[in-house]
Amino acid sequence: MEEQENPTAKTSLENESANIHFENRIDLTALKTAVAQIRTEIAKVIIGQEAFVDMLIASILANGHSLIEGVPGVAKTVTAKLMAKTLDVDFSRIQFTPDLMPSDVLGTSIYNMKAGSFDFKKGPIFSNIVLIDEINRAPAKTQAALFEVMEERQITIDGKTYPMQPPFLVFATQNPVEQEGTYRLPEAQLDRFLFKIEVSYPSLDEEVSILETHHNRKGEKAINSIAKILTAEKVAALQKQTEQIRIEPNLMRYIAQVVTATRDNSFLYLGASPRASLAILAASKAFAAMEGRDFVTPDDIKRATIPVLQHRVIVTPEREMEGINAKQVIKQLLDSIEIPR
């Protein structure tokens, strides 16, 4: 005879399973609260652009710099300034121009006649959050001045090294390279940015809301209403938490597969370096933390891949003439690689 199933035992087992709660090994409550508060503060001024704001938050958690690209007037600079305003840290803004010299950014040594020695006068790069406006309007010589400070977070001048105080993050805006008076950034410079964030025009409804908000403000500066959410110490603590987010070995292999696939793709003239793999790892951890998870999923990796890779790879001239861009090639690569289960 067949053994009959005990419905009472089955119901008891189902109830027991329903009562199981999977808790994070890392307490991300403070991080999620901070993210929500920052979003709320910026939404006081910026209509829409939620993805843009989330990318800036992720770059802070991942301790990486962000390159922000868009046509003039889409609130690139304002949003970056508001993000800096939510942090209780030092902030400086540098307007890049064709005649800007490296010493205008880094600082210079000035002769002190009283002491009979040279004193170093620090430039505007010595800050916690540095907003570089229209970064691609300065020549290569000035761009090269940023290489050391963005990668090593220090500056060496006259044989002396000056470390930057954490957090040190660069938010740089640029106009599309097709516009007049712009220089294409060197590949080594682009590779130092964690993200390239593309900012698009608002929708019709969002533009109506922008007009209504501006009209109702009656000339008041909305930036003054932005509250400071995080101190430098809290930023450092959240960055450390983000580094501790777990990722399975098969997902790390998935990241490596995506990046190495850019190096032998016939559509690409230049593939991504191992620095890109590390950037995807850091960004995917940040996205997981923002969602309140202490582990990375394939969706976190896919979300990070395009903004991390699109400025690091170069499409071949032939494909570029056909209208194919880096984002399309990266999407095709993601579709062709099997997602780990």
Stockholm file with secondary structure:
# STOCKHOLM 1.0

chainA/1-341         MEEQENPTAKTSLENESANIHFENRIDLTALKTAVAQIRTEIAKVIIGQEAFVDMLIASILANGHSLIEGVPGVAKTVTAKLMAKTLDVDFSRIQFTPDLMPSDVLGTSIYNMKAGSFDFKKGPIFSNIVLIDEINRAPAKTQAALFEVMEERQITIDGKTYPMQPPFLVFATQNPVEQEGTYRLPEAQLDRFLFKIEVSYPSLDEEVSILETHHNRKGEKAINSIAKILTAEKVAALQKQTEQIRIEPNLMRYIAQVVTATRDNSFLYLGASPRASLAILAASKAFAAMEGRDFVTPDDIKRATIPVLQHRVIVTPEREMEGINAKQVIKQLLDSIEIPR
#=GR chainA/1-341 SS CCCCCCHHHHHHHHHHHHTCCCCCSSCCHHHHHHHHHHHHHHHTTCCSCHHHHHHHHHHHHTTCEEEEECCTTSSHHHHHHHHHHTEESCEEEEECCTTCCHHHHHEEEEEETTTTEEEEEECTTCSSEEEEETGGGSCHHHHHTTHHHHHHSEEEETTEEEECCSSCEEEEEECCTTSTTCCCCCHHHHTTEEEEEECCCCCHHHHHHHHHHHHHHTTCCGGGGCCCCEEHHHHHHHHHHHHTCBCCHHHHHHHHHHHHHTTTCTTEEECCCHHHHHHHHHHHHHHHHHTTCSBCCHHHHHHHHHHHHTTTCEECHHHHHTTCCHHHHHHHHHHHSCCCC
#=GC SS_cons         CCCCCCHHHHHHHHHHHHTCCCCCSSCCHHHHHHHHHHHHHHHTTCCSCHHHHHHHHHHHHTTCEEEEECCTTSSHHHHHHHHHHTEESCEEEEECCTTCCHHHHHEEEEEETTTTEEEEEECTTCSSEEEEETGGGSCHHHHHTTHHHHHHSEEEETTEEEECCSSCEEEEEECCTTSTTCCCCCHHHHTTEEEEEECCCCCHHHHHHHHHHHHHHTTCCGGGGCCCCEEHHHHHHHHHHHHTCBCCHHHHHHHHHHHHHTTTCTTEEECCCHHHHHHHHHHHHHHHHHTTCSBCCHHHHHHHHHHHHTTTCEECHHHHHTTCCHHHHHHHHHHHSCCCC
//
